[in-house]
Amino acid sequence: MERDLDPQETAEWLESLEAVRRAAGHERAEFLLRRLVTSSRPVNTVPTAEEPAYPGDLELEERIAAYDRWNAAAMVTRGSRLGLGGHMATYASAAWLYEVGFNHFFHATDDQVYFQGHASPGVYARAFLEGRLSEAQLDLFRRETEGGLPSYPHPRAMPDFWQFPTVSMGLGPLNSVYQARFNRYLHNRGIKDTSRSHVWAFLGDGEMDEPEATAALTLAAREGLDNLTFVINCNLQRLDGPVRGNTSVVQELESVFKGAGWHVVKALWGQEWDGLLGSDEVVARLAGTPDGQFQTYAASTGAYIREHLLHGLDVPYSDDDLRRIVGGSRAGHEPRKVYAAYRRALDHRGGPTVILVQTVKGWTLGAGVEARNANHQMKKLTQDEFRTMRDRLGLPVSDEALNGELPPYLHPGPDSPEARYLAERRAALGGPMPHRTAVHRPLPPPADKPFQSLAKGGARIATTMAFVRLVKDLMKEPETGRRWVPIVPDEARTFGMESLFPTAKIYSPLGQRYDAVDRELLLSYKEAVDGQILIEGITEAGSMASFTAAASSYATHGEAMIPFYIFYSMFGWQRTGDQMWALADQLGRGFLIGATAGRTTMTGEGLQHADGHSQLLASTNPACLAYDPAFGYEVGVIVREGLRRMYGEAGDNVFYYLTLYNEPLPQPAMPEGVEEGILKGLYRYSANGGAAHLLASGTAIHWALAAQQLLQEEYGLGVDVWSVTSWSELRREAMATSGVPYLQQAMAGAEGPVIAVSDWMRAVPDQIQPWIGRHWTSLGTDGFGLSDTREAARRHFGVDPRSIADAVLKAVE
């Protein structure tokens, strides 16, 4: 909660509002409050007179920023000859937002910075000036097959440079909120002191249209995340036009963030505006000017501005002054204004801050680019435009150097004052930025005991429950138990996780300030400041953001955490697949658990709950190992191998997707010698003559076993049943090997037709058909899900034991 700086004044205002309520009714009081909240004066939060002293050498910083602007534009322009594209206008508008941060705020050892993806050329340009990148690397921008620089922040492509992927747009703001929250989680659980860390998210005003961008604002305010700052570059332009042509995006964002409980800092106007903003009438007119019109002012003559914005007012400025001030004087282009806004944000306590910074898109790139609707698509500058830019920035480059086909890169030299200043500032802040450090520290392997009960079998339980029981035991491990991070969007009880409530507890920075209604029960809901479970509410997107923060903690914080995120499988890859690709980009490690999986296994829910395709979606992600285990012992073998690969000596940058079922079924003991087959994707579970071969995954193996018995009893036909734990891993291995694929080795000598069956659409098992080399039939659950009993749904899709038997009989005719 924010501290009340003047309780007496607060009391007086409350008395006044109460008097209005009594005299005119609560509707009138609410109207006044709404007007107060939504009314916004378009002025800087920190006026010029209150700005703190600037701590750096402005002259040197201006020269550095000029070099960065030039090299960013040169890099994109040089690449454009190959048709590679790139973006210049975003960084041009935001250059000082980054420069001030690099020189005075971004602590390499503590902070996390989410760079706006389209500004990446400027970040590369600065790294070039620091000596971290070479001219040859800049010339390979967007040429990754030759080892070049990726278009946007991609940690997988540059694992020692970028920390966070921020394109697709919208995921950066969402992930940054949950990163800041995870930092507090680590601190409150005593795993790492993160009290000095700060999360910065640099965003575009157009990006805030993405629903994910504002999805977690109330979480940040509710949990008091004053370790989080959004910097929104309000250049008023999307990719093709104004963000809000007929209204004001700054006013809108101010209302949204204030309403969500954020501290709002506005840095809108440059210092030259001070003479205009002293007029209340000018301020009122600015408040009523839509962004589309203001964008026009930015590209107009002083006479036009005088006629349309300042008509009837006596302002002491010439037309040239007005063109310069209204056209380009923005707080985001003045380091003193930017520094003052950042300082105000960091000084705020009790909640997150958003800084709304106004800029001109394409600033310094010339009149043909600045504030133009098409500037996002402008991929190069002409020689004349580079000359104009050179003169404007005062850079030492001759006309002769600009007469060539390509603009030159500029560097003042490794021993120049600029280079020394860069090195000194970054040394003072702990080192280079952006920079990703991943020193792998293997975790000790778990003991055998947690896996032994699954290997013994015996209990009639669902595979979801088998997994939860396993993890509950693993969370008791003395050295690694506290590193497990259970994540649930909601309905933990659906997945049998309520047994974790009393011991692991649910994380809340507020603790538990109420008496739980079920407090008398053994498995009462229990929240705690040092709770281990993250129950995120009904938000798969938020849960994935938490998972990503935990899954990359080994690099971000040097603390390996073991997240598992359990969810309705239908609401995973289908709903948040974009975040799972970002997870792969961020080299995250952990276990995604698609529970209540399958098209027919989740009874009664129907079309939008019945998942028959997530295994296919998961198979498209190169970093994901997707498994569909049938038995508890298979779950145990896969989890143990996942722990070894991700957290043991290997330290592989992969993550696992397991689909688990909510149907209680017999759990047999693990046969001898099947571990390799479980991990590679296939082994023979039940041999009975081999006239045909039933390949089944997940819960479908029980239908296959019933069909095996039916065929033996009614037709005297003996068939073998194989457990397929991963169709996609079999396919990957077959595609990658130059020899005989494991699938063919495992089935060597197994003659007869093959019938594949699963609770998935047929395209899932069809992945391996090219390597079978004999009669192939696949049975599956193509189409929409439906509500009915499991038995009826399976008859409908033709995957029940009788349908499987019929397919076998047809295949062996």
DRENPA-800491 format. One record per residue (C-alpha): residue in one letter; x, y, z. Coordinates in steps of 0.001 Angstrom, whole numbers, plus 500000, padded with zeros to 6 digits. Layout:
BEGIN
AXYZ ...
END
This chain:
BEGIN
M500000500000500000 E501174503545499236 R502025505750502205 D499661508676502794 L501880511782502807 D499134514082504130 P496446512229506109 Q494718515456507136 E494252516591503545 T493014513109502652 A490438513291505421 E489225516672504217 W488737515459500661 L486908512369501880 E484607514548503989 S483856516695500943 L483031513684498802 E480878512245501551 A478988515552501675 V478376515306497918 R477151511752498329 R474688512727501061 A473426515801499219 A473322514564495620 G473570510782495843 H476315508258495257 E475944508497491458 R477085512126491585 A480042511278493833 E481066508443491535 F480804510757488525 L483181513246490145 L485662510503490979 R485542509121487446 R486140512560485986 L489069513056488338 V490615509712487468 T490120509979483714 S490992513655483356 S494603513981482360 R496690517103481923 P499188516446479141 V502207517749481033 N505397516229482367 T505202514633485795 V508633516070486580 P508743519735485502 T512045521245484436 A512530523045487751 E512328519748489671 E514678517712487516 P517632516216489390 A521155517028488285 Y522291514867485400 P525093512573486598 G526852511959483290 D528926513766480696 L526192514949478349 E528528516021475593 L530142512601475423 E526809510821475681 E525402512865472825 R528327511832470625 I527879508206471625 A524162508348470855 A524952509894467467 Y527312507030466602 D524692504502467678 R521986506150465579 W524232506212462531 N525462502629462809 A521968501260463404 A520734502972460230 A523850501928458305 M523483498289459349 V519890498048458174 T520599499986454975 R523592497783454109 G521466494673454641 S518661495985452495 R520716495392449339 L519996491676449910 G516318492264450599 L516693491339454262 G514864494303455703 G515132495594459233 H513686498412461278 M515231501836461774 A512431504105462984 T511749502437466344 Y515297502760467661 A515628506239466186 S512760507389468379 A513897505463471469 A517677505949471334 W517888508130474440 L515573505832476388 Y518219503149476050 E521297505363476229 V520311506821479597 G519559503351480875 F522843501897479635 N524869504698481188 H523105505137484507 F520499502499485380 F520892498986483949 H522822496958486534 A524257493922484799 T524453491734487883 D520970492480489225 D518624493848486588 Q516642492251483807 V515892494347480728 Y513277493472478133 F514380495355475027 Q511763496330472487 G512339493886469657 H512215496342466775 A514920498446468442 S517495495636468209 P519635497393465525 G520404500147468023 V521379497638470711 Y523710495936468236 A525129499321467240 R525961500116470856 A527587496718471346 F529703497486468269 L530836500754469835 E531754498840473003 G533857496403470989 R531523493483471662 L530489493125468011 S532554493603464846 E531764495228461504 A531632491761459983 Q528951490743462471 L526915493868461779 D527095493079458082 L525584489667458831 F522478491174460406 R519572488840459594 R521950486314457987 E521911483594460606 T522871480737458309 E526272482430458148 G526460482928461904 G525064486441461786 L522916488503464106 P519236487596464493 S516597490106463556 Y515240490457467090 P516263489493470637 H516643485720470393 P518579484099473260 R518738480745471488 A520469482407468543 M522763484541470763 P522915482701474112 D525657484956475519 F523928488200474545 W520138488361474687 Q518288487387477861 F514666487635476787 P512799487208473489 T510375490102473025 V508893489474469592 S506037488257469376 M504791491549470695 G502765491497473869 L504741488668475456 G507477491002476705 P505223493025479023 L503455489909480288 N506669487993480933 S508332490989482564 V505556491229485163 Y505906487586486078 Q509709487862486027 A509521490657488607 R507074488564490607 F509346485493490355 N512266487583491620 R510230488261494763 Y509268484582494949 L512944483573495005 H513642486183497673 N510697485314499897 R511523481630499727 G515126482294500764 I516641480925497566 K518318484156496433 D518507487741497644 T516916489647494777 S516217492835496732 R518494494836494421 S517101493526491152 H514898495620488914 V512962494611485816 W512723497071482933 A510342496474480047 F510662498716476977 L507460498680474989 G505747500424472135 D502442502216472468 G501060500145469587 E502213496971471325 M499889497768474208 D496970496778471949 E497995493158472464 P495745491670475179 E498749490003476831 A500424493389477235 T497930494522479877 A496834491109481134 A498845491149484364 L498750494800485395 T496573494178488443 L498846491339489587 A501819493715489588 A499911496293491622 R498310493739493945 E501688492286494873 G503377495680495174 L506039495023492546 D508073498192492902 N510911496235491284 L509199496673487925 T509157499587485467 F507420499739482111 V508830502317479685 I506296502852476906 N507631504698473893 C504667506810472816 N505667507808469315 L501957507625468452 Q502512505284465506 R501769501642464868 L503187499808461884 D500903501447459333 G499476504552460958 P498566506269464215 V498017504149467309 R494965506204468177 G494089508461465315 N490988509982466877 T491894509917470561 S495038510082472725 V496968506919473516 V498842508631476362 Q495593509598478088 E494199506124477509 L497263504363478889 E497396506706481862 S493811505778482743 V494415502057482244 F497533501962484411 K496162504247487114 G493021502157487253 A495119499039487659 G496982500609490583 W500244501605488906 H502296504713489541 V502285506754486318 V505132509067485264 K504674511150482118 A507641512481480173 L506021514101477163 W507572517427476202 G511079518707475744 Q512350521724477617 E511518524111474769 W507825523482475442 D508064525205478832 G507183528569477314 L504020527154475753 L502866524958478630 G502653527944480946 S499372528702479169 D496389526748480485 E494709527277477119 V497575525585475276 V497455522672477720 A493696522395477235 R494076522370473463 L496749519678473653 A494426517601475828 G491771517813473136 T494073517121470192 P493788513570468826 D496999511719468073 G496362511614464351 Q496309515405464260 F499340515711466514 Q501260513371464242 T500428515806461437 Y501801518688463513 A505065516786463894 A505498516788460128 S504083520278459391 T505285523847458984 G505199526374461781 A502508528323459944 Y500250525271459903 I500842524697463616 R500090528324464413 E496861528246462417 H495496524940463649 L496842524488467181 L497593527989468423 H495067530121466538 G493958533182468487 L496855532886470964 D499757535287471264 V502814533023471474 P506331534526471412 Y507704532117468825 S508447532347465112 D507136529811462653 D510567528161462575 D510505527948466371 L507072526353466328 R508089523833463697 R511099522893465806 I509300522795469169 V505953521253468224 G507482519166465491 G510277517562467451 S510846518728471017 R509901515610472983 A510966514456476422 G512122511143474971 H514765512945472924 E516263514782475880 P518457512799478289 R517741515098481249 K514008514442480896 V514531510707480523 Y516849510578483531 A514368512509485669 A511560510103484736 Y513688507008485462 R514818508456488771 R511225509222489763 A510231505653488892 L512975504065490974 D512282506328493929 H508664505187494051 R507867502497496612 G504901500212497072 G504005499354493508 P505055499224489849 T505659502279487687 V504876502968484057 I506724505779482277 L504858507197479306 V507517508819477124 Q506610510781474034 T508916510684471009 V508827511103467253 K509109507848465336 G512110507968463032 W513682510936464856 T516939512190463212 L516400510018460119 G515232512973458049 A512033514647456962 G511135511789454652 V511032509354457581 E510161511260460763 A506524510857461840 R505568509304458508 N502976506525458440 A505192504317456298 N508395504677458312 H508131501227459905 Q508496499746456433 M511401502016455426 K514429499740455266 K517134502077453990 L518272505665453691 T519557507324450546 Q523002508881450304 D521454512337450626 E519545511253453737 F522783509976455281 R524437513316454528 T521595515155456218 M521817512811459181 R525582513311459385 D525210517073459468 R522418516939462016 L524372514656464349 G527735516299463752 L529509513076462835 P533014512923461295 V532311511319457918 S533359512836454583 D531274513277451450 E533663510899449696 A532919508164452214 L529243508591451448 N529666508351447705 G530116504601447797 E527438501984447366 L527201501358451101 P527268503787454025 P530284503239456270 Y530194502167459884 L531624504782462234 H533739504157465319 P535732506798467236 G538455504264468070 P539036501887470997 D541051504495472926 S538730507412472216 P537022509345475011 E533718507849473869 A534967504271474095 R536573504865477482 Y533396506476478795 L531296503537477630 A533626501103479358 E533698503117482570 R529922503439482801 R529294499771482187 A532024498766484630 A530357500942487264 L527081499137486579 G528548495657486759 G529412494792483160 P527989494681479650 M524289494761478895 P522510492968477383 H524418489926478480 R523282486421479315 T525281484235481663 A524472480562481999 V526990478772484188 H525572475278484487 R525596473953488034 P524248470400487957 L521752469430490635 P522252466143492459 P520175463305491014 P517099462260492972 A517090459156495108 D515643455896493774 K512842455703496300 P510385458197494742 F510399456187491511 Q510202452729493064 S506517452839493945 L505630453679490348 A507876450898489090 K506117448414491385 G502673449355490091 G499582447987491776 A497373450999492388 R494399451752490151 I494998455436489532 A495105457935486708 T498483458857485262 T497844462442486418 M497729461211489997 A500829459070489433 F502748462165488389 V501494464277491303 R502452461570493800 L505901461321492252 V506516465065492421 K505204465239495975 D507909462741496923 L510556464552494879 M509705467798496681 K510839466083499895 E514352465504498530 P516752467266500941 E518895468997498303 T516539469630495400 G513041469501496877 R512813473237497474 R513735473918493847 W510502472458492492 V508034475143491395 P504503473746491026 I502398476028488798 V498636475698488358 P496298478099486553 D493384476944488711 E491656473735489768 A494607472227491586 R492107469882493181 T491102468636489729 F494652467381489316 G494845465911492809 M497269468545494075 E495417469605497219 S497673467257499165 L500462469812498607 F498567472698500225 P499405472027503909 T503094471281503356 A504315473226500319 K501745476035500749 I500596478532498126 Y502812481529497472 S501470484948498437 P503640487951499344 L500827488992501713 G500745485678503515 Q497258484574504577 R495292487429506107 Y492037485531506497 D490699482380508123 A490296479787505374 V486732478495505162 D488100474949505038 R490656475482507792 E489319472541509810 L490062470126506985 L493299468205506707 L493937469574503188 S492966473154503903 Y493849475958501474 K497011477514502905 E498819480642501644 A502214481810502893 V504894484370502092 D507377481540501528 G504852479280499809 Q506143477029497049 I503067476569494844 L502097479204492300 I498335479121491839 E497795481780489213 G494041481898488938 I492321481365485627 T495162482499483394 E497074480054481250 A499050482998479832 G500111484102483307 S500965480544484265 M503180480167481202 A504882483459482056 S505620482143485556 F506850478880484072 T509180480764481725 A510648482809484571 A511281479674486633 A512486477638483651 S515182480203482818 S516181480991486410 Y519357478938485946 A520602481692483601 T518768484773484870 H519703484208488502 G522217481370488478 E519688479318490440 A518322476221488733 M514630475757489482 I512468472818488411 P509079474112487330 F506173471951486398 Y503074473577485029 I499987471378485045 F496949472385483013 Y494032471111481008 S495888469916477937 M493379471575475604 F494297474954477087 G498036474602476702 W499594474431473251 Q496386475554471611 R495989478664473767 T499538479621474730 G501656477986472034 D503225481348471203 Q504600481527474737 M505938477988474442 W507928479035471383 A509238482005473365 L510125479557476156 A512185477551473666 D513844480759472476 Q514692481621476079 L516269478166476537 G513843477291479336 R513899473950481137 G511081472207482952 F507998470008482665 L504775471002480945 I501992468657482001 G498933468434479764 A496528466776482175 T493002465520481425 A494394464757477971 G492774463001475066 R489684463500472928 T487544460898474738 T489009460616478223 M487658463824479720 T484013462916480101 G481124465317479848 E482986468515478909 G482768468411475146 L484125470238472149 Q486368472938473633 H487720470750476438 A488484467559474517 D492106467670473368 G493035465402470509 H495803467398468887 S498209468978471420 Q500718466186470822 L500835467232467180 L501289470898468072 A504016470064470584 S505876467991467997 T506508471115465937 N508699472738468609 P512340471625468260 A513095472177471956 C510132470162473207 L510282466448473996 A506647465332473841 Y505576462091475523 D502235460327475897 P502884457761478656 A500416454962479318 F501514453826482772 G502816455334485975 Y506188453632485606 E506594455241482189 V505924458631483790 G508631457904486347 V511233456895483754 I510533459986481622 V510647462413484554 R513875460898485837 E515472461218482409 G514195464783482130 L515844465668485416 R519085464117484216 R519076465859480850 M517991469301482012 Y519516469482485491 G522292466889485488 E525685467085483842 A524203467472480365 G522316470701481078 D520344470428477834 N518226473404476814 V515045471411476281 F511722471054478026 Y509297468158478349 Y505610467880477529 L503782464957479106 T500119464267478375 L498429462611481334 Y494932461243481805 N492254461505484477 E490902457971484009 P491773455648486916 L493188452471485402 P495360449550486561 Q499028450433486944 P501188447368486234 A504720446804487427 M507476447882485063 P508784445009482905 E512501444467482854 G514637446183480253 V512087448650478905 E513733451921479997 E515445452516476653 G512232451900474759 I510287454237477034 L512725457066476403 K513162456452472680 G509444456077472170 L508511452396471666 Y508729448953473245 R506777445686473044 Y504535445550476097 S502553442364475494 A503603439619473043 N500909437173471913 G501836435642468576 G502534438656466416 A499919438074463711 A499464441856463859 H500925444628465912 L498909447152467883 L500859450345468543 A499133452388471226 S499970455439473296 G498606456854476511 T495262455592477705 A494681453870474349 I496939451012475372 H494135449761477599 W491796449614474596 A494494447802472634 L494951445254475428 A491198444679475549 A491208444214471755 Q494114441771472084 Q492097439671474515 L488958439880472359 L490830438727469257 Q492357435797471129 E489119434666472751 E486761435118469790 Y489010434475466801 G492034432645468161 L494200435422466724 G497296436407468651 V498505439980468270 D501229441952470008 V500673445228471843 W503367447878471802 S503512450917474026 V504374454062472109 T505469456678474596 S506361459266471950 W505342459291468314 S507254462507467711 E510524461333469272 L510412458216467082 R509974460430464047 R512748462835465039 E515230460038465609 A514310458396462303 M514733461652460409 A518053462433462074 T519791459083461782 S521854458057458791 G521625454408459806 V518738452183460767 P516205454131462877 Y515427452876466362 L511817452267465320 Q512919449732462709 Q515456448176465072 A512836447700467775 M510354446118465362 A512886444014463481 G511429440566462911 A507933441678463809 E506002440711460686 G502380441405459976 P500273444540459647 V500528447454462012 I497506449173463540 A498178452387465432 V495642453713467912 S495570456676470265 D493238459226471796 W494671461711469303 M493888462593465725 R495411460139463286 A498040462624462146 V499821462016465481 P500654458315464910 D500899458876461168 Q504179460682461884 I506018457332461915 Q504216455598459039 P507016456176456465 W509370453955458487 I506959451056459040 G507350449448455613 R504225447288455757 H500448447530455835 W499556450499458037 T496262451476459617 S495795454330462038 L492791454845464258 G492210458125466023 T489849460809467180 D489760463240464270 G487120465916464492 F485538467848467323 G485209466491470818 L481785465747472242 S480090465188475578 D479252461601476471 T480553458652478402 R484062457485477568 E482734454275476092 A480217456020473836 A482760458599472674 R485240455858471796 R482626453952469824 H481807457178468001 F485420457736466951 G486069454061466230 V488841453564468778 D487076451256471251 P488293447640471605 R485729446251469130 S486665448803466470 I490355448045467001 A489681444334466647 D487723444925463442 A490644446934462029 V493014444065462838 L490760441487461184 K490508443616458070 A494278444097457966 V495089440381458237 E492588439201455608 
END
